[in-house]
Amino acid sequence: MVKNRTYRIVLRKEEDGNYTAMVPALPGCITWGETVDHAIEMAKEAIVAYVEVLKEEGEPVPDDSETFEYSLQLSA
């Protein structure tokens, strides 16, 4: 049975104009793309590969289904 999983992707624009994509639920799952859309597509591919390895090794597969996020902006 295939389980639907939720993953948060954090994107950061780099000085060279590319975007780094990080998947916090999967430590070390980091990739990049030339645009936001490209970075997201690369992240999807990285997530699939990461999860496949976890399954092959019999490791638990974490996700962000119970993760909530809030952004707070403060003036300091």
C-alpha positions as CSV (number, residue, x, y, z in Angstrom):
1,M,0.0,0.0,0.0
2,V,1.3,3.4,-1.0
3,K,1.2,6.0,1.8
4,N,0.7,9.7,0.9
5,R,3.4,11.7,2.6
6,T,3.8,15.5,3.1
7,Y,7.1,17.2,2.8
8,R,7.9,20.9,3.4
9,I,10.5,22.3,1.0
10,V,12.4,25.4,2.1
11,L,13.8,27.5,-0.7
12,R,16.6,30.0,-0.4
13,K,17.6,32.3,-3.2
14,E,21.4,32.4,-3.6
15,E,23.7,35.2,-4.6
16,D,24.2,33.6,-8.1
17,G,20.4,33.6,-8.7
18,N,19.9,29.9,-8.2
19,Y,17.6,28.4,-5.5
20,T,18.7,26.0,-2.9
21,A,15.9,23.5,-1.8
22,M,16.1,21.8,1.6
23,V,13.7,19.2,3.0
24,P,13.9,19.5,6.8
25,A,12.1,16.2,7.5
26,L,14.9,14.4,5.6
27,P,18.3,15.4,7.0
28,G,20.8,16.1,4.2
29,C,18.2,16.2,1.5
30,I,19.3,19.3,-0.3
31,T,19.3,20.2,-3.9
32,W,19.1,23.3,-6.1
33,G,17.5,24.7,-9.3
34,E,17.9,27.6,-11.6
35,T,14.3,28.8,-10.9
36,V,11.8,28.2,-8.1
37,D,9.9,25.7,-10.2
38,H,13.2,23.9,-11.2
39,A,14.3,23.7,-7.5
40,I,10.9,22.3,-6.5
41,E,11.1,19.6,-9.3
42,M,14.6,18.7,-8.2
43,A,13.4,18.5,-4.6
44,K,10.7,16.1,-5.6
45,E,13.2,13.9,-7.3
46,A,15.5,14.0,-4.3
47,I,12.7,13.1,-1.9
48,V,11.7,10.1,-4.0
49,A,15.3,8.8,-4.1
50,Y,15.8,9.5,-0.3
51,V,12.6,7.7,0.6
52,E,13.5,4.7,-1.6
53,V,16.8,4.3,0.1
54,L,15.1,4.5,3.6
55,K,12.6,1.8,2.5
56,E,15.3,-0.5,1.1
57,E,17.3,-0.2,4.3
58,G,14.2,-0.9,6.5
59,E,14.4,2.6,8.1
60,P,11.4,4.6,9.2
61,V,10.3,7.2,6.6
62,P,9.6,10.6,8.3
63,D,7.5,13.3,6.8
64,D,6.0,16.7,7.7
65,S,2.3,15.6,8.1
66,E,2.3,16.6,11.7
67,T,4.5,19.7,11.3
68,F,3.0,23.2,11.5
69,E,4.9,26.3,10.5
70,Y,4.4,30.0,11.4
71,S,6.6,32.9,10.1
72,L,7.0,35.8,12.5
73,Q,8.5,39.1,11.4
74,L,9.9,41.4,14.1
75,S,11.6,44.8,14.0
76,A,14.8,44.7,16.0
